[in-house]
């Protein structure tokens, strides 16, 4: 198949493969749970005919593969069914939460990658200075401290002892009126969650970038650039940083699932109105349609960012576009 | 130089093993009022004290140089050897004596006094809405609890409980349990889950890596695709769902954690097997007609083992952190005390509004310390396997 040689098509196809596996996993996970969607509605007093009718409506009379197809179609069209707990469509519950999670994830990814990369390069260029020590310490802390513990401590000091930030929630109660005040209030609430995740994320990031950059700065082409008398800034950014850009995107890919997992915890600690906390609430409340929808959405967010990073990889590293087999 | 982490780990493990034996009392027991402070905090803060009277000691003195306590309770039973004409239970303050209970004419009496009761207050001669503690503890000084009677006491068991604001090394939690003993119990869970989950995961990863690397072809492609997919989706949501479906027990959690953390090991082992597969002695073995199973078991496995050991040590922190996250989200067994569970309870049951930092700091630092120890041991083992790594700092 000639078109399989095209890097872009291969990456998109592999994203679809992951999506398929997610769907299967989701189906298995939430169908394994005791009770199917109908048993929660069925009253023992229902006649057998009525029960059979209900099962037919929900597609439970089909064989497992047929059920999976129905399920997959529902998931892909965001038709998640009715929540057991609130008796409202799950999508209605979820749609108001998606923006919060996207804002949280997006700002954390951008901030920690930019700060981490910048600090990592500074640490690699100025070895032995406080920047390097700071990066090494930040890395050690981010590897060993549980994220929620650091967030609880931040919350304790910055929201309880010195109430600079709100203790919980995404908006004040009562919500402020007016566009500018509402936006300011929202940003004020998102400050601590974003800050804490960046604090936890940049260390590991900077450490990786530092190690890559230290190795790169010892390469011959950097020596050549120095010999040509190029200014430091140009050597670092045009010759050093440009070469380590592909592995940096690989780090991004590897860090992504962890950051999404971190968002679930963060939303719980700060009681944010997001998809992650919704997942926890529905899992603990045995609200399976809601839990499966939230899980699916989180996975979908990850796959999309993964795909974006993959495409960016193809842009910054032209070699992979012409290779017969992609990486991995 | 690297020995400190081994020593510390042994010390922690011993504490974890002996902690449940050392503490005779049930850690679930309420020992002091909720959110008592650690006792080394503030000299003036009132402690939680228990004073016992029995037929040998009819009088106990208390040197009280603290603030007023929160609660004042007396419980017990007195049996006289005859019916006393005049007997009473007396509380002596530095200024005045109060008769807590007039026992005249009773042969056998059960005592149950609480300073919050209205009858108790009326007995002291104060109004029902006044605080009896203010009357019972007017100043710092020498206090006494004594029983006087004109007939000898047959048998007596009397317990005065003064509930203050501080208790033990690390205070108490929202249910009045001793945080220090909970903290010690948490060691066990973190170690058990961290080590056993990593062992199982390493075993899975080892088999997957060996098979995938040695057999190659379609098997390899399938396994490695699976690894790629598992590495590119967030694991915590899956763990949450599984913890909710499969139940919350300790061993279910171990199984769930190990099912989703073998991927790194599989990759490492596969890479190593791939390079070994092409080496001459394996070629020779093949030529001699050795079966793939024999080659895998007798030659490839021992080669990968040292690396695997380092991998196990480096994998433990991940499992410990994952367990802590699941427990923190409240998805663990509520009867199993773990550090994550302690943080969950601190977060959900008002440690913040009570300023109870002693519920946050010990479990958090406990987790971090254990993780750092295992990271350090892992680095050490890695250097043993590959001495070239020596001298590189945290890389």
Interface residues (C-beta under 8 A of the other chain):
Chain A: X17 X18 X21 X22 X25 X29 X30 X32 X33 X34 X136 X139 X140 X143 X144 X145 X146 X147 X148 X149 X150 X152 X153 X155 X156 X160 X161 X167 X207 X211 X253 X254 X256 X257 X258 X260 X261 X264 X265 X268 X269 X276 X279 X280 X283 X284 X286 X291 X294 X295 X298 X299 X302 X303 X306 X328
Chain B: X224 X225 X228 X229 X231 X232 X233 X234 X235 X236 X237 X238 X240 X241 X242 X244 X245 X317 X321 X324 X325 X328 X329 X330 X331 X340 X343 X346 X347 X352 X353 X355 X357 X360 X361 X363 X364 X367 X368 X371 X372 X375 X393 X394 X395
